[in-house]
Amino acid sequence: MSEALARKQRPKFLALHEIRLPLPGIVSILHRVSGAGLFLMLPFLLYLLDRSLGSPESFVTYKSVVANPLIKLLLLGLLWAYLHHFCAGIRFLLLDMHTGVDLKSARNSSRIVLAVSIVLTVIIGVKLW
């Protein structure tokens, strides 16, 4: 039996473009990526908070930084990352309590997380832009 397994052709490399990840897996990876992105951008967010609260002169600096369209786009991405991380975190808490662990419920909750995070990002982004 072990000889048959040894002879089996196994891939020599991992072809990432051929892997079809299910939607709950994509939501899980996006949860990790959004958390890492929020963590890595924390110094920038703290800098913006400092500039906005320091003094009237530093608030002018804050306004000039935030007026840049690339910074606005970055902040919109961070807004999505926060909202996705929050919604997916609630989903994972429910999964930890053994709620919605069957396949159909897991797929539905993944769709809900993606939809709610995008809709909230659009709503809040339009109000803030």
PAVOFI-814387 format. One line per field, with one value per residue: residue number from 1; residue in one letter; x, y, z of N, C-alpha, C, CB in turn. Coordinates in pm, whole numbers, plus 50000, padded with zeros to 5 digits. Glycine has a CB too. Layout:
k = c(NUM  ...)
r = c(A  ...)
n.u = c(X  ...)
n.v = c(Y  ...)
n.w = c(Z  ...)
ca.u = c(X  ...)
ca.v = c(Y  ...)
ca.w = c(Z  ...)
c.u = c(X  ...)
c.v = c(Y  ...)
c.w = c(Z  ...)
cb.u = c(X  ...)
cb.v = c(Y  ...)
cb.w = c(Z  ...)
END
This chain:
k = c(1  2  3  4  5  6  7  8  9  10  11  12  13  14  15  16  17  18  19  20  21  22  23  24  25  26  27  28  29  30  31  32  33  34  35  36  37  38  39  40  41  42  43  44  45  46  47  48  49  50  51  52  53  54  55  56  57  58  59  60  61  62  63  64  65  66  67  68  69  70  71  72  73  74  75  76  77  78  79  80  81  82  83  84  85  86  87  88  89  90  91  92  93  94  95  96  97  98  99  100  101  102  103  104  105  106  107  108  109  110  111  112  113  114  115  116  117  118  119  120  121  122  123  124  125  126  127  128  129)
r = c(M  S  E  A  L  A  R  K  Q  R  P  K  F  L  A  L  H  E  I  R  L  P  L  P  G  I  V  S  I  L  H  R  V  S  G  A  G  L  F  L  M  L  P  F  L  L  Y  L  L  D  R  S  L  G  S  P  E  S  F  V  T  Y  K  S  V  V  A  N  P  L  I  K  L  L  L  L  G  L  L  W  A  Y  L  H  H  F  C  A  G  I  R  F  L  L  L  D  M  H  T  G  V  D  L  K  S  A  R  N  S  S  R  I  V  L  A  V  S  I  V  L  T  V  I  I  G  V  K  L  W)
n.u = c(50082  50194  50383  50231  50137  50377  50451  50264  50189  50280  50230  50502  50521  50334  50054  49914  49729  49557  49407  49091  48937  48688  48408  48378  48646  48777  48667  48777  49053  49054  48978  49203  49393  49282  49299  49578  49649  49520  49661  49923  49888  49833  50022  50012  49740  49731  49902  49745  49532  49665  49744  49495  49395  49581  49658  49536  49707  49819  49590  49541  49748  49660  49422  49531  49673  49471  49321  49438  49379  49478  49529  49271  49163  49317  49228  48962  48998  49101  48879  48704  48852  48838  48557  48504  48666  48543  48276  48333  48459  48246  48105  48288  48289  48029  48053  48235  48068  47931  47727  47575  47752  47720  47746  47581  47487  47733  47828  47625  47653  47904  47858  47688  47860  48047  47875  47754  47978  48076  47854  47821  48068  48041  47822  47916  48153  48062  47933  48151  48333)
n.v = c(49881  50126  50154  50211  50463  50598  50595  50754  51035  51344  51694  51914  52173  52439  52548  52837  52979  52789  52694  52669  52850  52824  53046  53103  53061  53264  53488  53446  53475  53741  53860  53823  53963  54221  54278  54273  54483  54701  54703  54758  55011  55163  55349  55563  55634  55718  55935  56104  56143  56279  56512  56619  56689  56837  57132  57448  57504  57254  57125  57238  57123  56859  56882  56944  56713  56517  56612  56525  56323  56058  55990  56005  55787  55583  55604  55533  55266  55172  55214  55025  54797  54804  54779  54534  54365  54391  54293  54031  53939  53924  53721  53510  53488  53395  53150  53028  52984  52774  52831  52835  52661  52468  52386  52533  52749  52865  52952  53136  53322  53417  53547  53746  53888  53994  54150  54329  54463  54595  54751  54916  55046  55193  55360  55503  55602  55772  55965  56070  56151)
n.w = c(50000  50081  49883  49659  49722  49727  49460  49341  49143  49244  49282  49211  49280  49425  49275  49288  49136  49042  49247  49388  49609  49857  49932  50219  50294  50153  50281  50532  50479  50391  50629  50787  50632  50635  50908  50946  50775  50900  51140  51051  50943  51159  51283  51095  51111  51378  51360  51196  51373  51581  51445  51393  51640  51782  51762  51631  51413  51357  51280  51036  50893  50904  50752  50502  50443  50436  50227  49996  49713  49692  49956  50052  49916  50029  50295  50255  50182  50424  50581  50469  50538  50817  50858  50731  50884  51131  51080  50989  51216  51397  51270  51301  51578  51619  51486  51658  51870  51777  51597  51293  51156  50964  50612  50428  50586  50655  50407  50344  50554  50494  50250  50346  50517  50332  50170  50355  50459  50231  50153  50383  50373  50136  50204  50435  50330  50124  50277  50417  50223)
ca.u = c(50000  50280  50451  50137  50136  50506  50455  50163  50245  50243  50282  50632  50507  50197  50003  49812  49625  49468  49332  48961  48906  48545  48380  48418  48791  48812  48633  48875  49179  49033  48976  49343  49459  49232  49357  49719  49654  49485  49772  50037  49855  49805  50102  49959  49613  49762  49956  49631  49459  49746  49736  49360  49361  49690  49640  49479  49806  49832  49468  49562  49830  49570  49333  49607  49706  49349  49266  49500  49291  49535  49507  49128  49145  49376  49137  48846  49040  49110  48741  48655  48924  48780  48421  48510  48723  48439  48168  48386  48483  48117  48077  48374  48241  47912  48103  48295  47957  47870  47609  47600  47872  47695  47799  47491  47490  47866  47833  47536  47711  48016  47798  47636  47975  48099  47776  47736  48098  48084  47746  47855  48180  47988  47739  48000  48248  47993  47909  48277  48412)
ca.v = c(50000  50244  50167  50277  50605  50655  50610  50851  51162  51458  51819  51956  52311  52476  52641  52915  53023  52678  52659  52734  52862  52854  53181  53120  53071  53398  53580  53425  53536  53887  53900  53831  54071  54349  54298  54309  54617  54798  54709  54824  55151  55229  55472  55669  55679  55793  56063  56186  56182  56379  56637  56675  56732  56909  57277  57495  57491  57113  57088  57280  57015  56744  56908  56938  56572  56444  56663  56453  56213  55926  55966  55974  55649  55499  55604  55455  55127  55141  55206  54893  54697  54805  54726  54391  54296  54392  54201  53894  53902  53881  53591  53409  53467  53306  53016  52974  52939  52665  52881  52849  52590  52382  52442  52634  52867  52927  53026  53252  53423  53477  53644  53859  53967  54071  54249  54433  54546  54681  54850  55013  55127  55290  55459  55591  55669  55884  56070  56131  56203)
ca.w = c(50000  50087  49754  49567  49758  49692  49315  49296  49095  49328  49223  49264  49325  49457  49174  49357  49043  49013  49367  49399  49751  49879  49982  50360  50300  50106  50390  50638  50439  50393  50770  50830  50558  50685  51041  50930  50717  51004  51234  50988  50917  51286  51304  51010  51169  51500  51314  51156  51495  51649  51368  51398  51776  51848  51770  51503  51307  51320  51210  50897  50836  50888  50638  50377  50418  50404  50102  49886  49669  49722  50099  50066  49870  50133  50410  50216  50195  50567  50629  50431  50617  50952  50856  50700  51000  51234  51042  50988  51355  51453  51209  51364  51714  51608  51453  51781  51955  51700  51527  51151  51114  50849  50488  50372  50673  50646  50281  50354  50643  50420  50157  50425  50563  50218  50127  50458  50469  50112  50160  50487  50324  50040  50275  50519  50242  50056  50377  50458  50110)
c.u = c(50087  50357  50361  50131  50266  50515  50359  50230  50192  50299  50413  50627  50359  50150  49887  49699  49527  49381  49202  48921  48757  48528  48412  48570  48840  48784  48733  49008  49166  49029  49118  49416  49413  49288  49503  49733  49621  49599  49890  50012  49825  49892  50051  49827  49635  49822  49842  49551  49533  49736  49598  49326  49463  49665  49577  49578  49821  49705  49474  49647  49744  49480  49407  49645  49583  49286  49325  49410  49347  49517  49361  49100  49202  49284  49008  48877  49051  48971  48682  48722  48866  48642  48419  48562  48619  48330  48215  48416  48357  48081  48160  48336  48119  47955  48166  48188  47875  47736  47646  47723  47847  47729  47711  47494  47624  47878  47745  47595  47832  47965  47750  47751  48028  48003  47764  47860  48111  47976  47775  47972  48132  47908  47825  48099  48186  47969  48039  48352  48377)
c.v = c(50125  50263  50238  50427  50672  50679  50715  50982  51276  51584  51860  52099  52338  52581  52718  52959  52912  52639  52739  52735  52892  52992  53198  53130  53209  53501  53568  53491  53688  53940  53916  53947  54207  54379  54339  54449  54725  54814  54786  54973  55229  55352  55590  55723  55758  55929  56156  56233  56292  56515  56700  56732  56824  57057  57322  57483  57345  57063  57129  57175  56892  56763  56898  56794  56497  56493  56592  56336  56074  55891  55935  55830  55550  55491  55528  55305  55084  55132  55070  54785  54688  54740  54577  54313  54286  54289  54056  53847  53857  53742  53482  53385  53375  53164  52950  52925  52830  52707  52901  52777  52495  52459  52554  52762  52940  53008  53150  53361  53490  53581  53768  53948  54053  54182  54363  54522  54640  54789  54956  55103  55232  55398  55556  55666  55787  55998  56143  56196  56348)
c.w = c(50000  49957  49653  49596  49717  49542  49262  49257  49181  49264  49290  49315  49349  49357  49236  49264  49008  49132  49369  49546  49766  49943  50131  50377  50256  50215  50504  50603  50440  50536  50822  50763  50610  50824  51034  50873  50819  51104  51176  50962  51045  51312  51219  51065  51297  51466  51272  51277  51570  51578  51379  51536  51841  51869  51639  51387  51262  51249  51063  50825  50809  50765  50506  50342  50369  50273  49980  49844  49697  49870  50124  50024  49972  50255  50380  50225  50340  50630  50595  50517  50758  50953  50824  50821  51112  51203  51043  51130  51425  51400  51278  51510  51715  51574  51575  51879  51885  51639  51381  51100  50997  50721  50433  50455  50665  50517  50286  50443  50576  50321  50231  50470  50449  50178  50227  50466  50349  50116  50266  50444  50226  50111  50354  50433  50169  50154  50413  50344  50089)
cb.u = c(49906  50378  50493  49996  50113  50618  50426  50057  50211  50294  50178  50739  50566  50185  49958  49875  49688  49549  49416  48853  48992  48480  48235  48365  48855  48735  48490  48895  49221  48904  48899  49416  49429  49078  49343  49791  49559  49357  49815  50071  49737  49823  50248  49938  49523  49859  50053  49541  49438  49892  49769  49259  49342  49814  49778  49435  49941  49860  49346  49629  49947  49483  49269  49734  49764  49248  49292  49641  49264  49684  49551  49043  49213  49515  49104  48801  49172  49194  48655  48681  49074  48771  48336  48600  48849  48377  48113  48514  48543  48005  48106  48521  48205  47814  48204  48383  47867  47850  47557  47612  47928  47547  47813  47348  47462  47977  47789  47399  47752  48098  47681  47557  48087  48125  47640  47707  48224  48070  47611  47890  48284  47899  47640  48074  48303  47858  47846  48364  48387)
cb.v = c(50000  50232  50029  50215  50622  50564  50478  50875  51185  51441  51933  51942  52411  52529  52565  53036  53078  52558  52687  52662  52974  52746  53214  53004  52964  53434  53553  53275  53487  53923  53796  53700  54059  54349  54173  54207  54627  54756  54568  54755  55160  55131  55445  55616  55559  55714  56043  56108  56061  56333  56610  56569  56613  56892  57350  57640  57546  57026  57153  57420  56980  56726  57045  57024  56505  56458  56812  56402  56227  55923  56089  56071  55629  55553  55748  55493  55106  55246  55319  54866  54730  54948  54802  54366  54369  54532  54238  53886  54019  53982  53593  53451  53601  53359  53023  53079  53058  52544  53014  52992  52512  52332  52334  52580  52827  52820  52936  53208  53359  53369  53580  53808  53875  53978  54182  54368  54458  54598  54781  54941  55038  55219  55388  55509  55571  55836  56010  56028  56122)
cb.w = c(50120  50203  49701  49579  49907  49737  49251  49407  48945  49474  49235  49157  49220  49604  49045  49421  48917  48968  49496  49311  49817  49968  49959  50443  50213  49978  50441  50663  50299  50319  50855  50800  50407  50689  51124  50839  50601  51077  51274  50857  50823  51398  51271  50866  51197  51588  51195  51060  51586  51656  51220  51361  51863  51769  51796  51518  51354  51445  51278  50889  50930  51015  50652  50387  50545  50518  50091  49926  49521  49686  50183  49983  49732  50175  50451  50072  50126  50640  50569  50281  50624  51007  50753  50577  51050  51247  50903  50901  51430  51420  51057  51354  51780  51502  51338  51848  51991  51789  51591  51117  51231  50848  50384  50362  50817  50652  50165  50408  50777  50346  50080  50547  50617  50100  50106  50596  50480  49985  50191  50617  50257  49936  50369  50627  50142  49996  50503  50521  49980)
END
